[in-house]
Protein backbone atom coordinates (compact mmCIF):
# COMPACT_ATOMS: atom_id res chain seq x y z
CA UNK A 1 0.00 0.00 0.00
CA UNK A 2 2.85 2.39 0.80
CA UNK A 3 4.24 2.01 -2.72
CA UNK A 4 0.86 2.80 -4.25
CA UNK A 5 0.41 5.72 -1.86
CA UNK A 6 3.76 7.22 -2.87
CA UNK A 7 3.02 6.66 -6.56
CA UNK A 8 -0.39 8.32 -6.31
CA UNK A 9 0.91 11.32 -4.37
CA UNK A 10 3.65 11.79 -6.95
CA UNK A 11 1.14 11.48 -9.80
CA UNK A 12 -1.00 14.22 -8.28
CA UNK A 13 1.91 16.65 -8.33
CA UNK A 14 2.89 15.92 -11.96
CA UNK A 15 -0.61 16.19 -13.45
CA UNK A 16 -2.66 19.33 -14.14
CA UNK A 17 -5.44 18.06 -11.87
CA UNK A 18 -3.64 19.05 -8.68
CA UNK A 19 -2.87 22.55 -9.92
CA UNK A 20 -6.44 23.07 -11.12
CA UNK A 21 -7.69 21.84 -7.75
CA UNK A 22 -5.43 24.01 -5.62
CA UNK A 23 -5.99 27.09 -7.82
CA UNK A 24 -9.77 26.73 -7.55
CA UNK A 25 -9.43 26.06 -3.84
CA UNK A 26 -7.37 29.19 -3.22
CA UNK A 27 -9.74 31.35 -5.26
CA UNK A 28 -12.85 30.07 -3.49
CA UNK A 29 -11.31 30.22 -0.02
CA UNK A 30 -10.19 33.81 -0.62
CA UNK A 31 -13.67 34.68 -1.89
CA UNK A 32 -15.37 33.10 1.12
CA UNK A 33 -12.97 34.83 3.50
CA UNK A 34 -13.84 38.11 1.80
CA UNK A 35 -17.61 37.66 1.99
CA UNK A 36 -17.54 36.26 5.52
CA UNK A 37 -17.37 39.85 6.82
CA UNK A 38 -14.29 39.27 8.98
CA UNK A 39 -12.37 42.18 7.45
CA UNK A 40 -15.31 44.53 6.99
CA UNK A 41 -16.64 44.11 10.53
CA UNK A 42 -13.19 43.53 12.09
CA UNK A 43 -14.29 40.52 14.11
CA UNK A 44 -11.85 37.85 15.30
CA UNK A 45 -14.25 35.04 14.44
CA UNK A 46 -13.50 32.70 11.55
CA UNK A 47 -16.72 30.69 11.81
CA UNK A 48 -18.29 32.70 8.97
CA UNK A 49 -15.46 31.63 6.68
CA UNK A 50 -15.75 27.94 7.52
CA UNK A 51 -19.51 28.02 7.14
CA UNK A 52 -18.99 28.39 3.40
CA UNK A 53 -16.22 25.83 2.97
CA UNK A 54 -18.43 22.68 2.67
CA UNK A 55 -19.98 24.35 -0.37
CA UNK A 56 -16.50 24.79 -1.82
CA UNK A 57 -15.81 21.08 -1.31
CA UNK A 58 -18.99 20.26 -3.22
CA UNK A 59 -17.35 21.78 -6.31
CA UNK A 60 -13.71 20.87 -5.65
CA UNK A 61 -13.61 17.27 -4.42
CA UNK A 62 -14.93 15.91 -7.76
CA UNK A 63 -11.92 17.52 -9.45
CA UNK A 64 -9.63 15.72 -7.02
CA UNK A 65 -11.23 12.26 -7.24
CA UNK A 66 -12.42 12.02 -10.84
CA UNK A 67 -9.16 10.51 -12.13
CA UNK A 68 -8.40 8.16 -9.23
CA UNK A 69 -9.81 5.00 -10.82
CA UNK A 70 -11.50 6.24 -14.01
CA UNK A 71 -8.12 7.15 -15.49
CA UNK A 72 -6.74 3.69 -14.66
CA UNK A 73 -9.64 2.07 -16.53
CA UNK A 74 -9.35 4.37 -19.53
CA UNK A 75 -5.60 3.86 -19.92
CA UNK A 76 -5.97 0.10 -19.18
CA UNK A 77 -3.36 0.34 -16.43
CA UNK A 78 -5.94 -1.14 -14.06
CA UNK A 79 -5.16 -4.50 -15.63
CA UNK A 80 -1.58 -4.18 -14.42
CA UNK A 81 -2.82 -3.49 -10.92
CA UNK A 82 -5.23 -6.41 -10.98
CA UNK A 83 -2.56 -8.84 -12.15
CA UNK A 84 0.03 -7.60 -9.67
CA UNK A 85 0.52 -9.33 -6.30
CA UNK A 86 -1.15 -6.40 -4.54
CA UNK A 87 -4.40 -6.77 -2.67
CA UNK A 88 -7.38 -4.73 -3.85
CA UNK A 89 -7.71 -3.06 -0.47
CA UNK A 90 -4.11 -1.85 -0.76
CA UNK A 91 -4.88 -0.29 -4.15
CA UNK A 92 -7.99 1.48 -2.92
CA UNK A 93 -6.53 2.63 0.39
CA UNK A 94 -3.37 3.85 -1.35
CA UNK A 95 -5.42 5.97 -3.73
CA UNK A 96 -7.78 7.13 -0.98
CA UNK A 97 -5.08 8.24 1.45
CA UNK A 98 -3.17 9.93 -1.39
CA UNK A 99 -6.23 12.02 -2.23
CA UNK A 100 -6.82 12.79 1.47
CA UNK A 101 -3.15 13.81 1.81
CA UNK A 102 -3.41 16.21 -1.13
CA UNK A 103 -6.65 17.61 0.29
CA UNK A 104 -5.13 18.18 3.74
CA UNK A 105 -2.03 19.80 2.27
CA UNK A 106 -4.22 22.13 0.25
CA UNK A 107 -6.44 22.84 3.23
CA UNK A 108 -3.42 23.88 5.30
CA UNK A 109 -3.01 26.84 2.98
CA UNK A 110 -6.03 28.39 4.73
CA UNK A 111 -4.04 28.63 7.96
CA UNK A 112 -3.06 32.07 6.72
CA UNK A 113 -6.56 33.28 7.63
CA UNK A 114 -6.40 32.31 11.33
CA UNK A 115 -2.92 33.83 11.40
CA UNK A 116 -4.39 37.11 10.16
CA UNK A 117 -6.90 36.97 13.02
CA UNK A 118 -4.17 36.34 15.59
CA UNK A 119 -2.13 39.24 14.23
CA UNK A 120 -4.95 41.76 14.36
CA UNK A 121 -7.14 40.30 17.10
CA UNK A 122 -7.50 37.71 19.81
CA UNK A 123 -9.61 34.86 18.41
CA UNK A 124 -10.59 31.78 20.43
CA UNK A 125 -8.44 28.81 19.47
CA UNK A 126 -10.98 26.05 20.23
CA UNK A 127 -13.44 27.04 17.47
CA UNK A 128 -10.62 27.18 14.92
CA UNK A 129 -9.37 23.70 15.85
CA UNK A 130 -12.92 22.35 15.87
CA UNK A 131 -13.60 23.73 12.40
CA UNK A 132 -10.44 22.23 10.96
CA UNK A 133 -11.23 18.80 12.42
CA UNK A 134 -14.74 18.92 11.00
CA UNK A 135 -13.44 20.20 7.69
CA UNK A 136 -10.96 17.30 7.36
CA UNK A 137 -13.61 14.72 8.26
CA UNK A 138 -16.14 16.24 5.85
CA UNK A 139 -13.59 16.21 3.03
CA UNK A 140 -12.46 12.67 3.83
CA UNK A 141 -16.05 11.43 3.57
CA UNK A 142 -16.61 13.17 0.22
CA UNK A 143 -13.31 11.84 -1.14
CA UNK A 144 -14.40 8.26 -0.35
CA UNK A 145 -17.68 8.82 -2.19
CA UNK A 146 -15.88 10.43 -5.12
CA UNK A 147 -13.42 7.55 -5.48
CA UNK A 148 -16.30 5.08 -5.46
CA UNK A 149 -18.00 7.02 -8.26
CA UNK A 150 -14.69 7.06 -10.14
CA UNK A 151 -14.60 3.26 -9.95
CA UNK A 152 -17.91 3.06 -11.84
CA UNK A 153 -16.73 4.67 -15.08
CA UNK A 154 -13.67 5.19 -17.24
CA UNK A 155 -14.72 8.73 -18.17
CA UNK A 156 -13.24 11.32 -15.81
CA UNK A 157 -15.76 13.97 -16.82
CA UNK A 158 -18.69 11.69 -16.03
CA UNK A 159 -17.09 10.77 -12.69
CA UNK A 160 -16.74 14.47 -11.83
CA UNK A 161 -20.30 15.38 -12.87
CA UNK A 162 -21.89 12.46 -11.01
CA UNK A 163 -19.82 13.18 -7.89
CA UNK A 164 -20.80 16.84 -8.04
CA UNK A 165 -24.46 15.86 -8.37
CA UNK A 166 -24.26 13.59 -5.33
CA UNK A 167 -22.40 16.19 -3.25
CA UNK A 168 -24.87 18.89 -4.30
CA UNK A 169 -27.79 16.76 -3.14
CA UNK A 170 -26.02 15.94 0.12
CA UNK A 171 -25.27 19.61 0.76
CA UNK A 172 -28.91 20.65 0.38
CA UNK A 173 -30.41 17.44 1.77
CA UNK A 174 -31.44 19.03 5.05
CA UNK A 175 -33.43 21.69 3.21
CA UNK A 176 -35.38 18.92 1.48
CA UNK A 177 -36.28 17.50 4.88
CA UNK A 178 -37.49 20.87 6.12
CA UNK A 179 -39.56 21.52 2.99
CA UNK A 180 -41.18 18.09 3.23
CA UNK A 181 -43.38 19.32 6.07
CA UNK A 182 -42.95 16.06 7.96
CA UNK A 183 -41.18 16.39 11.30
CA UNK A 184 -40.31 12.70 11.36
CA UNK A 185 -38.85 12.79 7.85
CA UNK A 186 -37.02 16.06 8.57
CA UNK A 187 -35.47 14.52 11.70
CA UNK A 188 -34.36 11.47 9.70
CA UNK A 189 -32.84 13.64 6.98
CA UNK A 190 -31.14 15.72 9.64
CA UNK A 191 -29.68 12.57 11.16
CA UNK A 192 -28.08 11.42 7.88
CA UNK A 193 -27.20 14.90 6.60
CA UNK A 194 -23.46 15.57 6.29
CA UNK A 195 -24.16 19.27 6.50
CA UNK A 196 -26.02 18.88 9.81
CA UNK A 197 -23.13 16.83 11.17
CA UNK A 198 -20.66 19.52 10.15
CA UNK A 199 -22.71 22.14 11.99
CA UNK A 200 -21.64 20.61 15.32
CA UNK A 201 -18.06 21.58 14.49
CA UNK A 202 -19.32 24.97 13.35
CA UNK A 203 -20.55 25.64 16.90
CA UNK A 204 -17.23 24.37 18.30
CA UNK A 205 -18.57 21.05 19.56
CA UNK A 206 -16.45 17.91 19.02
CA UNK A 207 -19.48 15.66 18.87
CA UNK A 208 -18.34 12.02 19.05
CA UNK A 209 -21.31 10.73 17.07
CA UNK A 210 -20.55 13.17 14.25
CA UNK A 211 -16.88 12.15 14.18
CA UNK A 212 -17.87 8.48 14.04
CA UNK A 213 -20.50 9.25 11.39
CA UNK A 214 -18.00 10.86 9.01
CA UNK A 215 -15.54 8.00 9.56
CA UNK A 216 -18.27 5.43 8.90
CA UNK A 217 -19.29 7.16 5.67
CA UNK A 218 -15.67 7.14 4.51
CA UNK A 219 -15.19 3.49 5.54
CA UNK A 220 -18.45 2.44 3.85
CA UNK A 221 -17.56 3.89 0.45
CA UNK A 222 -13.97 2.66 0.63
CA UNK A 223 -15.41 -0.80 1.32
CA UNK A 224 -17.86 -0.48 -1.60
CA UNK A 225 -14.99 0.53 -3.88
CA UNK A 226 -12.96 -2.49 -2.79
CA UNK A 227 -15.92 -4.78 -3.47
CA UNK A 228 -16.45 -3.16 -6.86
CA UNK A 229 -12.85 -3.76 -7.89
CA UNK A 230 -12.84 -7.27 -6.45
CA UNK A 231 -15.77 -8.22 -8.70
CA UNK A 232 -13.94 -6.86 -11.72
CA UNK A 233 -10.74 -8.59 -10.68
CA UNK A 234 -12.52 -11.94 -10.55
CA UNK A 235 -14.03 -11.36 -14.00
C-alpha positions as CSV (number, residue, x, y, z in Angstrom):
1,X,0.0,0.0,0.0
2,X,2.9,2.4,0.8
3,X,4.2,2.0,-2.7
4,X,0.9,2.8,-4.3
5,X,0.4,5.7,-1.9
6,X,3.8,7.2,-2.9
7,X,3.0,6.7,-6.6
8,X,-0.4,8.3,-6.3
9,X,0.9,11.3,-4.4
10,X,3.6,11.8,-6.9
11,X,1.1,11.5,-9.8
12,X,-1.0,14.2,-8.3
13,X,1.9,16.7,-8.3
14,X,2.9,15.9,-12.0
15,X,-0.6,16.2,-13.5
16,X,-2.7,19.3,-14.1
17,X,-5.4,18.1,-11.9
18,X,-3.6,19.1,-8.7
19,X,-2.9,22.5,-9.9
20,X,-6.4,23.1,-11.1
21,X,-7.7,21.8,-7.7
22,X,-5.4,24.0,-5.6
23,X,-6.0,27.1,-7.8
24,X,-9.8,26.7,-7.6
25,X,-9.4,26.1,-3.8
26,X,-7.4,29.2,-3.2
27,X,-9.7,31.4,-5.3
28,X,-12.9,30.1,-3.5
29,X,-11.3,30.2,0.0
30,X,-10.2,33.8,-0.6
31,X,-13.7,34.7,-1.9
32,X,-15.4,33.1,1.1
33,X,-13.0,34.8,3.5
34,X,-13.8,38.1,1.8
35,X,-17.6,37.7,2.0
36,X,-17.5,36.3,5.5
37,X,-17.4,39.8,6.8
38,X,-14.3,39.3,9.0
39,X,-12.4,42.2,7.5
40,X,-15.3,44.5,7.0
41,X,-16.6,44.1,10.5
42,X,-13.2,43.5,12.1
43,X,-14.3,40.5,14.1
44,X,-11.8,37.9,15.3
45,X,-14.2,35.0,14.4
46,X,-13.5,32.7,11.6
47,X,-16.7,30.7,11.8
48,X,-18.3,32.7,9.0
49,X,-15.5,31.6,6.7
50,X,-15.7,27.9,7.5
51,X,-19.5,28.0,7.1
52,X,-19.0,28.4,3.4
53,X,-16.2,25.8,3.0
54,X,-18.4,22.7,2.7
55,X,-20.0,24.4,-0.4
56,X,-16.5,24.8,-1.8
57,X,-15.8,21.1,-1.3
58,X,-19.0,20.3,-3.2
59,X,-17.3,21.8,-6.3
60,X,-13.7,20.9,-5.6
61,X,-13.6,17.3,-4.4
62,X,-14.9,15.9,-7.8
63,X,-11.9,17.5,-9.5
64,X,-9.6,15.7,-7.0
65,X,-11.2,12.3,-7.2
66,X,-12.4,12.0,-10.8
67,X,-9.2,10.5,-12.1
68,X,-8.4,8.2,-9.2
69,X,-9.8,5.0,-10.8
70,X,-11.5,6.2,-14.0
71,X,-8.1,7.2,-15.5
72,X,-6.7,3.7,-14.7
73,X,-9.6,2.1,-16.5
74,X,-9.4,4.4,-19.5
75,X,-5.6,3.9,-19.9
76,X,-6.0,0.1,-19.2
77,X,-3.4,0.3,-16.4
78,X,-5.9,-1.1,-14.1
79,X,-5.2,-4.5,-15.6
80,X,-1.6,-4.2,-14.4
81,X,-2.8,-3.5,-10.9
82,X,-5.2,-6.4,-11.0
83,X,-2.6,-8.8,-12.2
84,X,0.0,-7.6,-9.7
85,X,0.5,-9.3,-6.3
86,X,-1.1,-6.4,-4.5
87,X,-4.4,-6.8,-2.7
88,X,-7.4,-4.7,-3.9
89,X,-7.7,-3.1,-0.5
90,X,-4.1,-1.8,-0.8
91,X,-4.9,-0.3,-4.1
92,X,-8.0,1.5,-2.9
93,X,-6.5,2.6,0.4
94,X,-3.4,3.8,-1.3
95,X,-5.4,6.0,-3.7
96,X,-7.8,7.1,-1.0
97,X,-5.1,8.2,1.5
98,X,-3.2,9.9,-1.4
99,X,-6.2,12.0,-2.2
100,X,-6.8,12.8,1.5
101,X,-3.2,13.8,1.8
102,X,-3.4,16.2,-1.1
103,X,-6.6,17.6,0.3
104,X,-5.1,18.2,3.7
105,X,-2.0,19.8,2.3
106,X,-4.2,22.1,0.2
107,X,-6.4,22.8,3.2
108,X,-3.4,23.9,5.3
109,X,-3.0,26.8,3.0
110,X,-6.0,28.4,4.7
111,X,-4.0,28.6,8.0
112,X,-3.1,32.1,6.7
113,X,-6.6,33.3,7.6
114,X,-6.4,32.3,11.3
115,X,-2.9,33.8,11.4
116,X,-4.4,37.1,10.2
117,X,-6.9,37.0,13.0
118,X,-4.2,36.3,15.6
119,X,-2.1,39.2,14.2
120,X,-4.9,41.8,14.4
121,X,-7.1,40.3,17.1
122,X,-7.5,37.7,19.8
123,X,-9.6,34.9,18.4
124,X,-10.6,31.8,20.4
125,X,-8.4,28.8,19.5
126,X,-11.0,26.1,20.2
127,X,-13.4,27.0,17.5
128,X,-10.6,27.2,14.9
129,X,-9.4,23.7,15.9
130,X,-12.9,22.3,15.9
131,X,-13.6,23.7,12.4
132,X,-10.4,22.2,11.0
133,X,-11.2,18.8,12.4
134,X,-14.7,18.9,11.0
135,X,-13.4,20.2,7.7
136,X,-11.0,17.3,7.4
137,X,-13.6,14.7,8.3
138,X,-16.1,16.2,5.9
139,X,-13.6,16.2,3.0
140,X,-12.5,12.7,3.8
141,X,-16.1,11.4,3.6
142,X,-16.6,13.2,0.2
143,X,-13.3,11.8,-1.1
144,X,-14.4,8.3,-0.3
145,X,-17.7,8.8,-2.2
146,X,-15.9,10.4,-5.1
147,X,-13.4,7.5,-5.5
148,X,-16.3,5.1,-5.5
149,X,-18.0,7.0,-8.3
150,X,-14.7,7.1,-10.1
151,X,-14.6,3.3,-9.9
152,X,-17.9,3.1,-11.8
153,X,-16.7,4.7,-15.1
154,X,-13.7,5.2,-17.2
155,X,-14.7,8.7,-18.2
156,X,-13.2,11.3,-15.8
157,X,-15.8,14.0,-16.8
158,X,-18.7,11.7,-16.0
159,X,-17.1,10.8,-12.7
160,X,-16.7,14.5,-11.8
161,X,-20.3,15.4,-12.9
162,X,-21.9,12.5,-11.0
163,X,-19.8,13.2,-7.9
164,X,-20.8,16.8,-8.0
165,X,-24.5,15.9,-8.4
166,X,-24.3,13.6,-5.3
167,X,-22.4,16.2,-3.3
168,X,-24.9,18.9,-4.3
169,X,-27.8,16.8,-3.1
170,X,-26.0,15.9,0.1
171,X,-25.3,19.6,0.8
172,X,-28.9,20.6,0.4
173,X,-30.4,17.4,1.8
174,X,-31.4,19.0,5.0
175,X,-33.4,21.7,3.2
176,X,-35.4,18.9,1.5
177,X,-36.3,17.5,4.9
178,X,-37.5,20.9,6.1
179,X,-39.6,21.5,3.0
180,X,-41.2,18.1,3.2
181,X,-43.4,19.3,6.1
182,X,-42.9,16.1,8.0
183,X,-41.2,16.4,11.3
184,X,-40.3,12.7,11.4
185,X,-38.9,12.8,7.8
186,X,-37.0,16.1,8.6
187,X,-35.5,14.5,11.7
188,X,-34.4,11.5,9.7
189,X,-32.8,13.6,7.0
190,X,-31.1,15.7,9.6
191,X,-29.7,12.6,11.2
192,X,-28.1,11.4,7.9
193,X,-27.2,14.9,6.6
194,X,-23.5,15.6,6.3
195,X,-24.2,19.3,6.5
196,X,-26.0,18.9,9.8
197,X,-23.1,16.8,11.2
198,X,-20.7,19.5,10.2
199,X,-22.7,22.1,12.0
200,X,-21.6,20.6,15.3
201,X,-18.1,21.6,14.5
202,X,-19.3,25.0,13.3
203,X,-20.5,25.6,16.9
204,X,-17.2,24.4,18.3
205,X,-18.6,21.1,19.6
206,X,-16.5,17.9,19.0
207,X,-19.5,15.7,18.9
208,X,-18.3,12.0,19.1
209,X,-21.3,10.7,17.1
210,X,-20.6,13.2,14.2
211,X,-16.9,12.2,14.2
212,X,-17.9,8.5,14.0
213,X,-20.5,9.2,11.4
214,X,-18.0,10.9,9.0
215,X,-15.5,8.0,9.6
216,X,-18.3,5.4,8.9
217,X,-19.3,7.2,5.7
218,X,-15.7,7.1,4.5
219,X,-15.2,3.5,5.5
220,X,-18.5,2.4,3.8
221,X,-17.6,3.9,0.5
222,X,-14.0,2.7,0.6
223,X,-15.4,-0.8,1.3
224,X,-17.9,-0.5,-1.6
225,X,-15.0,0.5,-3.9
226,X,-13.0,-2.5,-2.8
227,X,-15.9,-4.8,-3.5
228,X,-16.5,-3.2,-6.9
229,X,-12.8,-3.8,-7.9
230,X,-12.8,-7.3,-6.5
231,X,-15.8,-8.2,-8.7
232,X,-13.9,-6.9,-11.7
233,X,-10.7,-8.6,-10.7
234,X,-12.5,-11.9,-10.5
235,X,-14.0,-11.4,-14.0
